[in-house]
């Protein structure tokens, strides 16, 4: 009796697998949507989305006022706006004088069985023919993504964005006179950019900076910490609350770094002017020899300077000073909880 049961079960399984394979070959796994739980219909990708191209002649500003939309703005062959939208045209694109304004109609999404199609968001690609064609980009997009590349801008404004995928905000090969960027839970990637004046605020997402030149002034508020490589910070103010801060192969010119509940890790950096570092713990590898050091650690911590352990020389803290003949800058560092290590 049991043998017969196993034989019937095995035969049913084989038949089921054959039917699944045959169904997939003949268009199976298609998205099924419906306005209620009793009336469903099968959609394909062409039915779900609609592509249109808007050949505006010329514009110099872009304003984005939408929800879940993915944007790509970069230099191309001509002025062009390419929109991949739902069939109902949820995106509204208007040209007001020399400004492109993109908004979004309120839309009720259908019940979706296929998760991949349900998660598909509208996409917009904006191209301009020269680096200087755009003067301003203002992004009030809340839950999509933004990638901007190969442009020279007078102003870049990113509102309080709450993107929801990796590499949510990507800025590549930009020159910006004034940048004002604020994100909540988003990842931010800034690569090979030059900012004259900038104010960058990031929430719990990852902030990664590579080859950024901050010419005149930069203010960074990073709740979750950040990483910076091969960059220049002139007259900078950098604040981090909970995460660690890593700055490698970079130049700090009269810059203040304050890390509340994390460590500051630095390697192969140059220091010009007066630089003030405050953190839980500090480690500088390949430290410069042409700067003055003024280091203070708490009673619970210690100072190690190029292999030499400094004993506590005061009741509640340890201090160490190192001066050189012709300094190009100074490092004044104060640890709040742990140690200072200069290698």
ZAVOTOR-466119 format. One record per residue (C-alpha): residue in three letters; x, y, z. Coordinates in steps of 0.2 Angstrom, whole numbers, plus 5000, padded with zeros to 4 digits. Layout:
<rs>
ALAXYZ;...
</rs>
This chain:
<rs>
UNK500050005000;UNK501450125005;UNK502450084989;UNK500850124978;UNK500750294988;UNK502550344984;UNK502350294966;UNK500750404964;UNK501650544973;UNK503150534962;UNK502150524946;UNK501150684952;UNK502750774956;UNK503450734939;UNK501850784929;UNK501850944939;UNK503650994935;UNK503250954917;UNK501751074917;UNK502751214926;UNK504151204913;UNK502851194898;UNK501851344906;UNK503451444908;UNK504051414890;UNK502351474884;UNK502251634893;UNK502051584911;UNK502551684926;UNK501651844919;UNK501151984930;UNK499351974936;UNK498452134942;UNK496652174947;UNK495652314955;UNK494952194968;UNK495152014974;UNK493951934961;UNK494352024945;UNK496151994938;UNK496952014921;UNK498651964914;UNK499752114909;UNK501352114900;UNK502752244902;UNK502152344887;UNK500352354895;UNK501052404912;UNK502252544906;UNK502252674892;UNK503752764885;UNK503752944878;UNK505053064872;UNK504753254875;UNK505953354863;UNK505953524872;UNK507153644862;UNK508053724877;UNK507953744896;UNK509253784909;UNK508353734925;UNK507553574932;UNK506353554946;UNK505753384952;UNK504153364963;UNK503753184963;UNK503653024974;UNK504352864968;UNK505252904952;UNK507052864947;UNK507953014938;UNK509553014927;UNK510153184922;UNK511753204912;UNK512553274896;UNK511953194880;UNK511753234861;UNK510353354863;UNK508953424874;UNK507853284878;UNK506653214891;UNK506353024890;UNK504952964901;UNK504552784905;UNK502852794914;UNK501352694919;UNK500052684905;UNK498952814915;UNK500352944913;UNK500552984931;UNK502053104928;UNK501653284922;UNK503053374913;UNK502853564910;UNK504053694904;UNK503853864913;UNK504953984904;UNK506653904904;UNK506253784918;UNK505653604917;UNK504453554931;UNK504053374934;UNK502553334945;UNK501553174948;UNK499653144949;UNK498953044964;UNK498852864958;UNK498052714965;UNK499052564961;UNK498152394957;UNK498352234967;UNK499852154960;UNK500251964960;UNK501951984952;UNK503152084965;UNK504352134951;UNK503052224941;UNK502252304956;UNK503952374962;UNK504252454945;UNK504352644946;UNK504252774933;UNK505952824926;UNK506452994918;UNK508053024909;UNK508553204905;UNK509953254893;UNK510753424888;UNK512053454875;UNK513353544885;UNK514053544902;UNK513453714906;UNK511753694898;UNK510953684916;UNK511153814929;UNK510053734943;UNK509353564948;UNK508153564962;UNK507553384968;UNK506053364979;UNK505953184974;UNK505553084990;UNK505652894987;UNK506552874970;UNK508352894965;UNK509353034957;UNK510953014947;UNK511753174940;UNK513353174930;UNK514553274919;UNK513753444922;UNK514253624928;UNK512953694939;UNK512653854948;UNK511553774961;UNK511153594966;UNK509753574979;UNK509153404985;UNK507753414998;UNK507453295012;UNK507453135002;UNK507052965008;UNK507652854994;UNK507552664997;UNK508852574987;UNK510752564987;UNK511652714978;UNK510052814979;UNK510952984976;UNK512452984964;UNK513353134959;UNK514753104947;UNK515953224937;UNK515053384943;UNK515653564946;UNK514453654957;UNK514553834964;UNK513253804978;UNK512753634983;UNK511353604997;UNK511053414999;UNK509953335013;UNK509453155014;UNK508653045027;UNK508952855025;UNK509752865009;UNK511552805003;UNK512452954994;UNK513952934982;UNK514953084978;UNK516353054965;UNK517553174956;UNK516653334960;UNK517053514964;UNK515953614975;UNK516353794979;UNK515153804994;UNK514253655000;UNK513153595014;UNK512853415015;UNK511753325028;UNK511553135028;UNK510453025039;UNK510752845043;UNK511252795026;UNK513052785019;UNK513952935013;UNK515452895002;UNK516553034995;UNK517953014982;UNK518953144974;UNK517953294980;UNK518653464980;UNK517753584992;UNK518553744987;UNK517853884999;UNK516853805012;UNK516053635016;UNK514853585030;UNK514453405033;UNK513253335045;UNK513353145044;UNK512253045057;UNK512952875052;UNK514752935049;UNK515552935032;UNK517052895021;UNK518153015011;UNK519552964999;UNK520753074989;UNK519753234993;UNK520153414998;UNK519253505012;UNK519553695013;UNK518753785028;UNK517653635032;UNK516553585047;UNK516253395048;UNK515053325061;UNK514553145064;UNK513453075078;UNK513552885079;UNK514552815065;UNK516452815062;UNK517252935050;UNK518652885038;UNK519753005029;UNK521152945018;UNK522353015006;UNK521553185008;UNK521953365012;UNK521253465027;UNK521453645027;UNK520753735042;UNK519453605045;UNK518553555061;UNK518053375063;UNK516853325077;UNK516353135080;UNK515153115094;UNK515052925097;UNK516252855085;UNK518052845080;UNK519052945067;UNK520252845056;UNK521452945045;UNK522952885034;UNK524152975022;UNK523253145024;UNK523953325023;UNK523553455035;UNK523653645031;UNK523153785043;UNK522353755060;UNK521353585061;UNK520353535076;UNK519853355079;UNK518653295092;UNK518153115093;UNK517952955104;UNK519552885098;UNK520852945084;UNK522052845074;UNK523152935061;UNK524252815050;UNK525752885040;UNK525653045050;UNK526453205043;UNK528053265050;UNK527853455045;UNK526453495057;UNK526253535075;UNK525353415086;UNK524353465102;UNK523453305109;UNK522353275124;UNK521653105130;UNK520453075145;UNK520952985160;UNK520252815153;UNK521252835137;UNK523052855132;UNK524152935119;UNK525352835108;UNK526452945097;UNK527552855084;UNK527752705095;UNK528052795111;UNK526752775125;UNK526352945134;UNK526052915152;UNK524653015161;UNK525453175166;UNK523853255174;UNK522653195186;UNK521153185174;UNK521953185157;UNK523553155147;UNK524253285135;UNK525653285122;UNK526353425112;UNK527553405097;UNK528253565088;UNK529253575072;UNK530353715065;UNK529253775050;UNK527553695051;UNK526353705037;UNK524853665049;UNK524353605066;UNK523353465072;UNK522353495088;UNK521553335094;UNK520453295109;UNK519853115113;UNK518253105123;UNK518252925128;UNK519652825122;UNK521452835114;UNK522452935102;UNK523652845091;UNK524852935079;UNK525852815068;
</rs>
